[in-house]
Amino acid sequence: MDAQLLISILSGCFILLGVLALLIGALGLLRLPDVYCRIHAVGMIDTAGASFIILGLAIHEGVSLVTVKLLFIGIFLFFTSPIATHAVAQVAHKSGVVPVGRNLVTAKAAKKPAAAPAAAKAKPKQAAKTGSKVSRKSRGAS
Amino acid sequence: MMLVAISACAVCLLMALVRTMRGPTAFDRVLAVNAIGTLIILGIALHGFIMERPEFVDIALLYAILNFIGTFAVLKLFSTGSLGDAASSRKK
């Protein structure tokens, strides 16, 4: 009886930790300003949230075949989701998504308005990013 | 506790769905779909435990593998323009 109570308290604590990580990660996915920042939040969902919830379920189940399957899911997610987020970051960087923030190259491009139309013809994504950067800066100055 | 966890999964899934609809670049959408996949894996496992039928864990394991492969397929399509099959590489 006592051991049953201890097991349910322990699994509940782990599931609660996982739920906290899930909520923080989803809030970050919704609110952060950039693809690269959102990758950070999604990494939190995929590793911390999933691992803690699966660990809580495994503790709740005890020693059985279901626990082995749960641990397989946990190990698989723990290794594959950082690979997936890394690939997303690499492909985004290769296809010219500029990170938000203080960046000397994009600051120079934003200072020269004459260079902007040519850049807009060449890379519309990048031009949209620098345009949003200009509006952010003007907001910060005022 | 499991009911709390599955409702939190549903809330997070809605938030990721908003990001999928609103995301300015395609990579935001890929990222949000990847997160939705992970949340659905957790939801399937939790649903199995709530309904006292832990066989659902097999489906969750299958879904984990599919999610990983799907993300990589979409990213490869974005970066190279083809999925690497023989017909489209011959056209090049």
gemmi code that builds the backbone of each chain (N, CA, C; Angstrom):
import gemmi

chains = {
    "A": [
        ("MET", (0.843, -1.199, 0.000), (0.000, 0.000, 0.000), (0.875, 1.245, 0.000)),
        ("ASP", (1.856, 1.237, 0.888), (2.738, 2.386, 0.991), (3.554, 2.575, -0.282)),
        ("ALA", (4.040, 1.423, -0.791), (4.842, 1.494, -2.026), (3.982, 1.994, -3.178)),
        ("GLN", (2.699, 1.596, -3.207), (1.792, 2.049, -4.270), (1.646, 3.572, -4.239)),
        ("LEU", (1.490, 4.105, -3.013), (1.355, 5.562, -2.857), (2.616, 6.271, -3.330)),
        ("LEU", (3.768, 5.709, -2.943), (5.045, 6.320, -3.329), (5.202, 6.333, -4.847)),
        ("ILE", (4.823, 5.199, -5.465), (4.943, 5.119, -6.930), (4.039, 6.134, -7.601)),
        ("SER", (2.800, 6.276, -7.095), (1.893, 7.217, -7.773), (2.345, 8.659, -7.548)),
        ("ILE", (2.898, 8.967, -6.359), (3.397, 10.332, -6.130), (4.570, 10.625, -7.045)),
        ("LEU", (5.490, 9.654, -7.168), (6.688, 9.866, -7.995), (6.314, 10.047, -9.471)),
        ("SER", (5.406, 9.176, -9.961), (5.023, 9.296, -11.377), (4.261, 10.593, -11.610)),
        ("GLY", (3.446, 11.001, -10.628), (2.728, 12.264, -10.774), (3.670, 13.440, -10.840)),
        ("CYS", (4.722, 13.423, -10.005), (5.697, 14.520, -10.037), (6.387, 14.590, -11.393)),
        ("PHE", (6.776, 13.421, -11.941), (7.465, 13.435, -13.237), (6.532, 13.917, -14.337)),
        ("ILE", (5.250, 13.473, -14.291), (4.316, 13.900, -15.345), (4.063, 15.394, -15.232)),
        ("LEU", (4.008, 15.906, -13.995), (3.785, 17.346, -13.812), (4.963, 18.157, -14.354)),
        ("LEU", (6.185, 17.666, -14.100), (7.371, 18.343, -14.654), (7.307, 18.370, -16.186)),
        ("GLY", (6.912, 17.220, -16.770), (6.802, 17.153, -18.222), (5.754, 18.105, -18.754)),
        ("VAL", (4.616, 18.208, -18.041), (3.548, 19.110, -18.477), (4.032, 20.551, -18.431)),
        ("LEU", (4.798, 20.886, -17.384), (5.347, 22.241, -17.266), (6.256, 22.546, -18.462)),
        ("ALA", (7.132, 21.578, -18.798), (8.035, 21.792, -19.932), (7.250, 21.925, -21.232)),
        ("LEU", (6.179, 21.119, -21.374), (5.356, 21.207, -22.591), (4.727, 22.577, -22.721)),
        ("LEU", (4.165, 23.087, -21.605), (3.485, 24.386, -21.680), (4.474, 25.503, -21.985)),
        ("ILE", (5.652, 25.453, -21.333), (6.661, 26.489, -21.595), (7.104, 26.436, -23.051)),
        ("GLY", (7.321, 25.217, -23.564), (7.761, 25.071, -24.946), (6.718, 25.565, -25.931)),
        ("ALA", (5.430, 25.251, -25.670), (4.389, 25.693, -26.600), (4.231, 27.203, -26.553)),
        ("LEU", (4.361, 27.787, -25.367), (4.294, 29.253, -25.262), (5.445, 29.891, -26.024)),
        ("GLY", (6.641, 29.291, -25.918), (7.781, 29.817, -26.657), (7.584, 29.683, -28.151)),
        ("LEU", (7.004, 28.557, -28.578), (6.740, 28.357, -30.011), (5.784, 29.412, -30.527)),
        ("LEU", (4.865, 29.853, -29.671), (3.881, 30.846, -30.106), (4.442, 32.254, -30.047)),
        ("ARG", (5.313, 32.554, -29.084), (5.636, 33.948, -28.811), (7.013, 34.392, -29.289)),
        ("LEU", (7.959, 33.480, -29.470), (9.311, 33.909, -29.812), (9.360, 34.457, -31.246)),
        ("PRO", (10.317, 35.361, -31.537), (10.226, 36.157, -32.765), (10.795, 35.532, -34.025)),
        ("ASP", (11.452, 34.378, -33.966), (12.283, 33.956, -35.081), (12.254, 32.442, -35.213)),
        ("VAL", (12.612, 31.947, -36.395), (12.655, 30.488, -36.571), (13.656, 29.872, -35.607)),
        ("TYR", (14.818, 30.512, -35.469), (15.887, 29.918, -34.661), (15.519, 29.921, -33.183)),
        ("CYS", (14.829, 30.982, -32.734), (14.358, 31.005, -31.345), (13.295, 29.943, -31.123)),
        ("ARG", (12.421, 29.781, -32.127), (11.344, 28.785, -31.966), (11.910, 27.379, -31.961)),
        ("ILE", (13.031, 27.159, -32.654), (13.672, 25.847, -32.604), (14.078, 25.517, -31.179)),
        ("HIS", (14.556, 26.532, -30.468), (14.922, 26.361, -29.061), (13.721, 25.885, -28.235)),
        ("ALA", (12.554, 26.518, -28.476), (11.367, 26.147, -27.712), (10.901, 24.733, -28.067)),
        ("VAL", (10.950, 24.389, -29.355), (10.506, 23.063, -29.772), (11.431, 21.976, -29.229)),
        ("GLY", (12.721, 22.297, -29.139), (13.637, 21.342, -28.514), (13.262, 21.043, -27.090)),
        ("MET", (12.741, 22.058, -26.393), (12.285, 21.827, -25.015), (11.084, 20.884, -24.978)),
        ("ILE", (10.113, 21.086, -25.890), (8.963, 20.166, -25.946), (9.444, 18.745, -26.210)),
        ("ASP", (10.337, 18.600, -27.198), (10.681, 17.266, -27.678), (11.533, 16.490, -26.692)),
        ("THR", (12.444, 17.164, -26.006), (13.314, 16.404, -25.101), (12.785, 16.404, -23.670)),
        ("ALA", (12.651, 17.577, -23.063), (12.284, 17.620, -21.642), (10.855, 17.128, -21.420)),
        ("GLY", (9.898, 17.694, -22.177), (8.503, 17.334, -21.949), (8.243, 15.861, -22.209)),
        ("ALA", (8.642, 15.393, -23.409), (8.364, 14.005, -23.764), (9.090, 13.043, -22.831)),
        ("SER", (10.365, 13.344, -22.503), (11.119, 12.417, -21.660), (10.514, 12.321, -20.266)),
        ("PHE", (10.140, 13.466, -19.666), (9.591, 13.408, -18.312), (8.242, 12.707, -18.285)),
        ("ILE", (7.383, 12.979, -19.294), (6.068, 12.325, -19.283), (6.219, 10.826, -19.482)),
        ("ILE", (7.125, 10.415, -20.380), (7.299, 8.979, -20.616), (7.925, 8.309, -19.400)),
        ("LEU", (8.834, 9.010, -18.720), (9.408, 8.452, -17.487), (8.336, 8.290, -16.420)),
        ("GLY", (7.442, 9.275, -16.308), (6.348, 9.168, -15.340), (5.438, 8.001, -15.654)),
        ("LEU", (5.105, 7.809, -16.937), (4.251, 6.685, -17.323), (4.939, 5.362, -17.043)),
        ("ALA", (6.263, 5.304, -17.299), (6.993, 4.052, -17.054), (7.014, 3.719, -15.561)),
        ("ILE", (7.178, 4.749, -14.705), (7.165, 4.504, -13.258), (5.773, 4.057, -12.824)),
        ("HIS", (4.744, 4.645, -13.422), (3.362, 4.261, -13.096), (3.084, 2.812, -13.477)),
        ("GLU", (3.658, 2.364, -14.608), (3.340, 1.027, -15.107), (4.081, -0.064, -14.338)),
        ("GLY", (5.295, 0.214, -13.874), (6.061, -0.841, -13.226), (6.888, -1.600, -14.246)),
        ("VAL", (7.367, -2.768, -13.866), (8.226, -3.539, -14.763), (7.361, -4.449, -15.626)),
        ("SER", (7.286, -4.126, -16.932), (6.525, -4.982, -17.847), (6.965, -4.678, -19.274)),
        ("LEU", (6.304, -5.307, -20.233), (6.657, -5.088, -21.634), (6.297, -3.676, -22.076)),
        ("VAL", (5.219, -3.134, -21.499), (4.787, -1.777, -21.857), (5.861, -0.759, -21.480)),
        ("THR", (6.521, -0.993, -20.336), (7.594, -0.093, -19.923), (8.734, -0.101, -20.920)),
        ("VAL", (9.043, -1.301, -21.434), (10.122, -1.394, -22.422), (9.766, -0.603, -23.670)),
        ("LYS", (8.489, -0.734, -24.113), (8.064, 0.025, -25.303), (8.110, 1.516, -25.032)),
        ("LEU", (7.672, 1.916, -23.840), (7.715, 3.344, -23.486), (9.143, 3.858, -23.493)),
        ("LEU", (10.066, 3.054, -22.964), (11.457, 3.503, -22.943), (12.021, 3.573, -24.361)),
        ("PHE", (11.558, 2.647, -25.235), (11.971, 2.756, -26.644), (11.515, 4.088, -27.234)),
        ("ILE", (10.240, 4.444, -26.973), (9.736, 5.734, -27.490), (10.562, 6.871, -26.937)),
        ("GLY", (10.861, 6.823, -25.626), (11.616, 7.904, -24.999), (13.007, 8.048, -25.591)),
        ("ILE", (13.691, 6.919, -25.744), (15.051, 6.974, -26.289), (15.018, 7.457, -27.732)),
        ("PHE", (14.022, 6.969, -28.498), (13.921, 7.378, -29.898), (13.689, 8.875, -30.010)),
        ("LEU", (12.739, 9.400, -29.219), (12.470, 10.845, -29.281), (13.678, 11.628, -28.811)),
        ("PHE", (14.340, 11.123, -27.769), (15.468, 11.861, -27.197), (16.608, 12.002, -28.192)),
        ("PHE", (16.768, 10.983, -29.066), (17.863, 11.088, -30.035), (17.435, 11.710, -31.354)),
        ("THR", (16.179, 11.498, -31.791), (15.825, 11.971, -33.129), (15.362, 13.415, -33.152)),
        ("SER", (14.753, 13.924, -32.088), (14.212, 15.282, -32.206), (15.306, 16.352, -32.230)),
        ("PRO", (16.439, 16.218, -31.516), (17.519, 17.176, -31.750), (18.072, 17.103, -33.163)),
        ("ILE", (18.099, 15.894, -33.746), (18.572, 15.783, -35.133), (17.616, 16.522, -36.056)),
        ("ALA", (16.311, 16.361, -35.818), (15.324, 17.015, -36.680), (15.413, 18.533, -36.546)),
        ("THR", (15.540, 19.044, -35.315), (15.602, 20.495, -35.156), (16.901, 21.044, -35.739)),
        ("HIS", (17.973, 20.278, -35.617), (19.241, 20.695, -36.236), (19.099, 20.791, -37.747)),
        ("ALA", (18.393, 19.811, -38.338), (18.208, 19.832, -39.790), (17.356, 21.020, -40.195)),
        ("VAL", (16.320, 21.336, -39.389), (15.485, 22.498, -39.714), (16.334, 23.766, -39.697)),
        ("ALA", (17.198, 23.905, -38.679), (18.039, 25.098, -38.577), (18.990, 25.182, -39.756)),
        ("GLN", (19.556, 24.038, -40.137), (20.526, 24.048, -41.240), (19.863, 24.437, -42.554)),
        ("VAL", (18.692, 23.851, -42.826), (18.025, 24.154, -44.103), (17.532, 25.597, -44.104)),
        ("ALA", (17.065, 26.102, -42.945), (16.618, 27.500, -42.880), (17.787, 28.439, -43.133)),
        ("HIS", (18.951, 28.119, -42.552), (20.121, 28.974, -42.744), (20.594, 28.938, -44.187)),
        ("LYS", (20.544, 27.737, -44.801), (20.988, 27.614, -46.189), (20.068, 28.374, -47.122)),
        ("SER", (18.781, 28.391, -46.843), (17.852, 29.055, -47.768), (17.644, 30.512, -47.405)),
        ("GLY", (18.502, 31.063, -46.526), (18.572, 32.500, -46.399), (17.629, 33.155, -45.419)),
        ("VAL", (17.242, 32.469, -44.365), (16.471, 33.110, -43.307), (17.457, 33.792, -42.367)),
        ("VAL", (17.301, 35.110, -42.193), (18.257, 35.865, -41.375), (17.764, 35.892, -39.939)),
        ("PRO", (18.650, 35.616, -38.980), (18.221, 35.661, -37.579), (17.901, 37.084, -37.137)),
        ("VAL", (16.922, 37.202, -36.259), (16.587, 38.494, -35.672), (17.642, 38.846, -34.642)),
        ("GLY", (17.986, 40.155, -34.572), (18.927, 40.560, -33.538), (19.991, 41.468, -34.092)),
        ("ARG", (20.973, 41.812, -33.269), (22.054, 42.681, -33.713), (22.992, 41.881, -34.592)),
        ("ASN", (22.991, 42.226, -35.879), (23.831, 41.511, -36.828), (24.428, 42.562, -37.747)),
        ("LEU", (25.751, 42.599, -37.843), (26.400, 43.691, -38.573), (26.026, 43.690, -40.047)),
        ("VAL", (25.925, 42.521, -40.629), (25.640, 42.451, -42.063), (24.250, 42.990, -42.354)),
        ("THR", (23.254, 42.534, -41.610), (21.890, 42.989, -41.878), (21.715, 44.443, -41.477)),
        ("ALA", (22.463, 44.929, -40.469), (22.352, 46.339, -40.086), (22.857, 47.224, -41.219)),
        ("LYS", (23.961, 46.813, -41.870), (24.473, 47.573, -43.009), (23.467, 47.575, -44.143)),
        ("ALA", (22.854, 46.419, -44.391), (21.877, 46.329, -45.470), (20.667, 47.191, -45.177)),
        ("ALA", (20.290, 47.308, -43.908), (19.130, 48.128, -43.557), (19.453, 49.612, -43.649)),
        ("LYS", (20.738, 49.981, -43.424), (21.096, 51.396, -43.477), (21.080, 51.924, -44.904)),
        ("LYS", (21.394, 51.035, -45.875), (21.430, 51.491, -47.260), (20.087, 51.201, -47.911)),
        ("PRO", (19.222, 52.209, -48.083), (17.919, 51.951, -48.705), (18.039, 51.717, -50.202)),
        ("ALA", (19.145, 52.190, -50.836), (19.300, 52.003, -52.276), (19.523, 50.534, -52.604)),
        ("ALA", (20.162, 49.809, -51.676), (20.439, 48.401, -51.928), (19.213, 47.532, -51.689)),
        ("ALA", (18.202, 48.093, -51.080), (17.053, 47.275, -50.689), (16.244, 46.729, -51.861)),
        ("PRO", (15.948, 47.534, -52.918), (15.146, 46.964, -54.014), (15.835, 45.811, -54.723)),
        ("ALA", (17.162, 45.932, -54.928), (17.893, 44.842, -55.582), (17.824, 43.585, -54.730)),
        ("ALA", (17.972, 43.773, -53.415), (17.896, 42.622, -52.516), (16.493, 42.037, -52.538)),
        ("ALA", (15.484, 42.901, -52.678), (14.105, 42.413, -52.714), (13.864, 41.582, -53.956)),
        ("LYS", (14.504, 41.978, -55.083), (14.336, 41.176, -56.287), (15.044, 39.834, -56.134)),
        ("ALA", (16.231, 39.877, -55.513), (17.023, 38.658, -55.433), (16.433, 37.680, -54.425)),
        ("LYS", (16.220, 38.158, -53.184), (15.762, 37.255, -52.122), (14.596, 37.906, -51.386)),
        ("PRO", (13.378, 37.593, -51.763), (12.232, 38.238, -51.125), (12.131, 37.927, -49.628)),
        ("LYS", (12.521, 36.714, -49.231), (12.428, 36.350, -47.807), (13.335, 37.240, -46.983)),
        ("GLN", (14.583, 37.399, -47.463), (15.571, 38.162, -46.709), (15.144, 39.620, -46.636)),
        ("ALA", (14.606, 40.146, -47.759), (14.202, 41.541, -47.780), (13.070, 41.764, -46.787)),
        ("ALA", (12.137, 40.808, -46.701), (11.034, 40.949, -45.743), (11.580, 40.977, -44.327)),
        ("LYS", (12.593, 40.141, -44.096), (13.178, 40.107, -42.747), (13.807, 41.453, -42.410)),
        ("THR", (14.620, 42.020, -43.328), (15.276, 43.283, -43.012), (14.243, 44.380, -42.873)),
        ("GLY", (13.160, 44.319, -43.665), (12.120, 45.328, -43.535), (11.503, 45.304, -42.149)),
        ("SER", (11.226, 44.108, -41.646), (10.656, 44.026, -40.307), (11.660, 44.511, -39.274)),
        ("LYS", (12.963, 44.305, -39.593), (13.992, 44.754, -38.670), (14.018, 46.278, -38.574)),
        ("VAL", (13.856, 46.955, -39.716), (13.833, 48.416, -39.720), (12.680, 48.917, -38.867)),
        ("SER", (11.497, 48.308, -39.042), (10.351, 48.787, -38.280), (10.559, 48.538, -36.786)),
        ("ARG", (11.210, 47.430, -36.458), (11.488, 47.169, -35.045), (12.408, 48.230, -34.475)),
        ("LYS", (13.446, 48.591, -35.271), (14.413, 49.568, -34.785), (13.761, 50.924, -34.587)),
        ("SER", (12.910, 51.319, -35.529), (12.288, 52.636, -35.411), (11.369, 52.667, -34.202)),
        ("ARG", (10.710, 51.539, -33.936), (9.863, 51.484, -32.753), (10.692, 51.649, -31.493)),
        ("GLY", (11.875, 50.978, -31.495), (12.735, 51.061, -30.319), (13.272, 52.468, -30.128)),
        ("ALA", (13.551, 53.189, -31.242), (14.097, 54.535, -31.122), (13.041, 55.503, -30.599)),
        ("SER", (11.811, 55.346, -31.055), (10.760, 56.266, -30.598), (10.293, 55.837, -29.222)),
    ],
    "B": [
        ("MET", (-4.005, 12.856, -12.676), (-2.757, 13.418, -13.193), (-2.632, 13.212, -14.704)),
        ("MET", (-3.077, 11.988, -15.156), (-3.019, 11.726, -16.600), (-4.000, 12.625, -17.336)),
        ("LEU", (-5.148, 12.904, -16.709), (-6.120, 13.788, -17.369), (-5.560, 15.195, -17.500)),
        ("VAL", (-4.860, 15.652, -16.442), (-4.201, 16.968, -16.508), (-3.200, 16.981, -17.648)),
        ("ALA", (-2.404, 15.891, -17.747), (-1.363, 15.847, -18.776), (-1.972, 15.841, -20.163)),
        ("ILE", (-3.080, 15.092, -20.343), (-3.635, 15.032, -21.714), (-4.320, 16.340, -22.059)),
        ("SER", (-4.891, 17.042, -21.056), (-5.459, 18.361, -21.395), (-4.365, 19.364, -21.712)),
        ("ALA", (-3.228, 19.274, -21.004), (-2.113, 20.172, -21.322), (-1.590, 19.889, -22.723)),
        ("CYS", (-1.575, 18.594, -23.102), (-1.179, 18.243, -24.475), (-2.110, 18.897, -25.475)),
        ("ALA", (-3.432, 18.887, -25.172), (-4.394, 19.484, -26.105), (-4.167, 20.987, -26.217)),
        ("VAL", (-3.897, 21.649, -25.087), (-3.664, 23.097, -25.122), (-2.423, 23.421, -25.948)),
        ("CYS", (-1.340, 22.649, -25.699), (-0.096, 22.875, -26.445), (-0.307, 22.612, -27.928)),
        ("LEU", (-1.152, 21.623, -28.238), (-1.413, 21.295, -29.638), (-2.129, 22.451, -30.330)),
        ("LEU", (-3.064, 23.097, -29.602), (-3.744, 24.250, -30.192), (-2.761, 25.385, -30.450)),
        ("MET", (-1.833, 25.606, -29.469), (-0.866, 26.687, -29.653), (0.042, 26.412, -30.852)),
        ("ALA", (0.469, 25.150, -30.994), (1.315, 24.806, -32.138), (0.541, 24.930, -33.441)),
        ("LEU", (-0.771, 24.660, -33.387), (-1.599, 24.781, -34.591), (-1.718, 26.234, -35.013)),
        ("VAL", (-1.801, 27.148, -34.034), (-1.834, 28.576, -34.362), (-0.535, 28.973, -35.051)),
        ("ARG", (0.599, 28.457, -34.547), (1.882, 28.774, -35.177), (1.939, 28.184, -36.584)),
        ("THR", (1.347, 26.999, -36.777), (1.335, 26.403, -38.115), (0.549, 27.254, -39.099)),
        ("MET", (-0.549, 27.851, -38.633), (-1.323, 28.683, -39.554), (-0.649, 30.022, -39.794)),
        ("ARG", (0.029, 30.580, -38.786), (0.510, 31.949, -38.866), (1.949, 32.064, -39.317)),
        ("GLY", (2.720, 30.928, -39.240), (4.167, 30.989, -39.410), (4.594, 31.710, -40.666)),
        ("PRO", (5.482, 32.703, -40.546), (5.840, 33.471, -41.742), (6.633, 32.663, -42.766)),
        ("THR", (7.540, 31.804, -42.338), (8.287, 31.004, -43.302), (7.808, 29.555, -43.250)),
        ("ALA", (8.216, 28.784, -44.244), (7.828, 27.378, -44.278), (8.481, 26.601, -43.147)),
        ("PHE", (9.638, 27.090, -42.683), (10.359, 26.334, -41.647), (9.650, 26.415, -40.309)),
        ("ASP", (8.962, 27.564, -40.055), (8.115, 27.643, -38.863), (7.050, 26.565, -38.899)),
        ("ARG", (6.497, 26.367, -40.099), (5.421, 25.384, -40.211), (5.962, 23.973, -40.007)),
        ("VAL", (7.131, 23.681, -40.602), (7.721, 22.348, -40.415), (7.994, 22.096, -38.937)),
        ("LEU", (8.520, 23.128, -38.278), (8.851, 23.011, -36.861), (7.598, 22.765, -36.022)),
        ("ALA", (6.528, 23.521, -36.333), (5.293, 23.376, -35.567), (4.652, 22.021, -35.827)),
        ("VAL", (4.752, 21.529, -37.074), (4.186, 20.205, -37.368), (4.972, 19.119, -36.640)),
        ("ASN", (6.301, 19.301, -36.536), (7.122, 18.363, -35.775), (6.700, 18.350, -34.306)),
        ("ALA", (6.457, 19.538, -33.756), (6.021, 19.613, -32.354), (4.647, 18.987, -32.183)),
        ("ILE", (3.749, 19.193, -33.171), (2.415, 18.584, -33.095), (2.536, 17.061, -33.106)),
        ("GLY", (3.456, 16.544, -33.921), (3.679, 15.096, -33.945), (4.113, 14.564, -32.603)),
        ("THR", (5.059, 15.259, -31.965), (5.520, 14.822, -30.644), (4.379, 14.861, -29.629)),
        ("LEU", (3.567, 15.938, -29.688), (2.453, 16.053, -28.744), (1.427, 14.947, -28.978)),
        ("ILE", (1.234, 14.565, -30.244), (0.264, 13.497, -30.525), (0.792, 12.156, -30.036)),
        ("ILE", (2.113, 11.932, -30.132), (2.695, 10.711, -29.582), (2.398, 10.628, -28.087)),
        ("LEU", (2.664, 11.735, -27.377), (2.401, 11.751, -25.931), (0.917, 11.560, -25.652)),
        ("GLY", (0.066, 12.187, -26.495), (-1.373, 12.058, -26.282), (-1.851, 10.634, -26.470)),
        ("ILE", (-1.306, 9.925, -27.482), (-1.722, 8.536, -27.706), (-1.310, 7.673, -26.518)),
        ("ALA", (-0.068, 7.874, -26.035), (0.400, 7.059, -24.901), (-0.450, 7.341, -23.665)),
        ("LEU", (-0.739, 8.619, -23.396), (-1.538, 8.967, -22.220), (-2.962, 8.448, -22.353)),
        ("HIS", (-3.519, 8.496, -23.577), (-4.875, 7.982, -23.796), (-4.936, 6.488, -23.526)),
        ("GLY", (-3.894, 5.769, -23.953), (-3.846, 4.348, -23.655), (-3.826, 4.075, -22.163)),
        ("PHE", (-3.081, 4.900, -21.418), (-3.023, 4.670, -19.971), (-4.325, 5.057, -19.297)),
        ("ILE", (-4.998, 6.103, -19.810), (-6.265, 6.520, -19.190), (-7.337, 5.469, -19.434)),
        ("MET", (-7.372, 4.902, -20.653), (-8.386, 3.908, -20.993), (-7.995, 2.508, -20.520)),
        ("GLU", (-6.878, 2.390, -19.797), (-6.418, 1.093, -19.280), (-6.131, 0.105, -20.401)),
        ("ARG", (-5.705, 0.620, -21.534), (-5.333, -0.276, -22.645), (-3.965, 0.152, -23.133)),
        ("PRO", (-2.901, -0.321, -22.496), (-1.551, 0.150, -22.861), (-1.055, -0.353, -24.206)),
        ("GLU", (-1.899, -1.066, -24.970), (-1.467, -1.480, -26.315), (-1.309, -0.273, -27.233)),
        ("PHE", (-1.915, 0.846, -26.834), (-1.793, 2.065, -27.638), (-0.353, 2.531, -27.767)),
        ("VAL", (0.511, 2.048, -26.878), (1.917, 2.464, -26.918), (2.580, 2.024, -28.221)),
        ("ASP", (2.131, 0.893, -28.778), (2.678, 0.444, -30.071), (2.407, 1.475, -31.157)),
        ("ILE", (1.164, 2.010, -31.137), (0.806, 3.016, -32.144), (1.659, 4.257, -31.945)),
        ("ALA", (1.922, 4.612, -30.684), (2.745, 5.788, -30.412), (4.165, 5.597, -30.933)),
        ("LEU", (4.696, 4.387, -30.782), (6.052, 4.099, -31.274), (6.118, 4.220, -32.792)),
        ("LEU", (5.082, 3.677, -33.463), (5.014, 3.788, -34.924), (4.944, 5.249, -35.343)),
        ("TYR", (4.163, 6.032, -34.605), (3.979, 7.429, -34.956), (5.260, 8.223, -34.755)),
        ("ALA", (6.065, 7.838, -33.769), (7.343, 8.520, -33.540), (8.251, 8.357, -34.760)),
        ("ILE", (8.321, 7.117, -35.274), (9.173, 6.858, -36.430), (8.664, 7.621, -37.652)),
        ("LEU", (7.329, 7.605, -37.854), (6.757, 8.294, -39.020), (7.002, 9.789, -38.952)),
        ("ASN", (6.915, 10.353, -37.741), (7.100, 11.789, -37.568), (8.511, 12.201, -37.966)),
        ("PHE", (9.490, 11.421, -37.513), (10.891, 11.714, -37.827), (11.135, 11.662, -39.327)),
        ("ILE", (10.644, 10.574, -39.961), (10.888, 10.418, -41.390), (10.163, 11.493, -42.188)),
        ("GLY", (8.949, 11.852, -41.749), (8.186, 12.870, -42.463), (8.850, 14.229, -42.422)),
        ("THR", (9.368, 14.596, -41.229), (10.069, 15.877, -41.126), (11.259, 15.922, -42.067)),
        ("PHE", (12.011, 14.812, -42.097), (13.202, 14.823, -42.954), (12.831, 14.841, -44.425)),
        ("ALA", (11.722, 14.169, -44.784), (11.308, 14.190, -46.195), (10.940, 15.596, -46.618)),
        ("VAL", (10.192, 16.319, -45.774), (9.785, 17.677, -46.147), (11.003, 18.582, -46.237)),
        ("LEU", (11.954, 18.423, -45.293), (13.146, 19.274, -45.330), (13.988, 18.989, -46.562)),
        ("LYS", (14.072, 17.711, -46.948), (14.849, 17.384, -48.143), (14.188, 17.949, -49.391)),
        ("LEU", (12.851, 17.919, -49.403), (12.130, 18.494, -50.539), (12.382, 19.991, -50.622)),
        ("PHE", (12.438, 20.675, -49.468), (12.706, 22.110, -49.493), (14.119, 22.408, -49.951)),
        ("SER", (15.089, 21.614, -49.489), (16.476, 22.010, -49.735), (16.962, 21.587, -51.107)),
        ("THR", (16.523, 20.446, -51.617), (17.044, 19.994, -52.905), (16.026, 20.054, -54.025)),
        ("GLY", (14.755, 20.203, -53.713), (13.753, 20.285, -54.759), (13.240, 18.952, -55.237)),
        ("SER", (13.825, 17.852, -54.732), (13.285, 16.532, -55.080), (13.503, 15.619, -53.895)),
        ("LEU", (12.823, 14.491, -53.920), (12.979, 13.548, -52.819), (14.039, 12.505, -53.125)),
        ("GLY", (14.789, 12.692, -54.223), (15.890, 11.783, -54.493), (15.491, 10.525, -55.229)),
        ("ASP", (14.318, 10.518, -55.852), (13.919, 9.330, -56.600), (14.600, 9.344, -57.973)),
        ("ALA", (14.571, 8.211, -58.657), (15.354, 8.057, -59.878), (14.830, 8.936, -60.997)),
        ("ALA", (13.501, 9.083, -61.107), (12.922, 9.815, -62.234), (13.315, 11.281, -62.195)),
        ("SER", (13.204, 11.907, -61.020), (13.467, 13.350, -60.959), (14.973, 13.620, -61.036)),
        ("SER", (15.807, 12.682, -60.616), (17.242, 12.922, -60.742), (17.688, 12.734, -62.196)),
        ("ARG", (16.967, 11.911, -62.959), (17.305, 11.751, -64.367), (16.932, 13.012, -65.149)),
        ("LYS", (15.863, 13.677, -64.721), (15.437, 14.900, -65.408), (16.504, 15.970, -65.302)),
        ("LYS", (17.242, 16.006, -64.188), (18.284, 16.997, -64.023), (19.387, 16.764, -65.035)),
    ],
}
model = gemmi.Model(1)
for chain_id, residues in chains.items():
    chain = gemmi.Chain(chain_id)
    for i, (resn, *xyz) in enumerate(residues, 1):
        res = gemmi.Residue()
        res.name, res.seqid = resn, gemmi.SeqId(i, " ")
        for name, pos in zip(("N", "CA", "C"), xyz):
            atom = gemmi.Atom()
            atom.name, atom.element = name, gemmi.Element(name[0])
            atom.pos, atom.b_iso = gemmi.Position(*pos), 0.0
            res.add_atom(atom)
        chain.add_residue(res)
    model.add_chain(chain)
structure = gemmi.Structure()
structure.add_model(model)
structure.setup_entities()
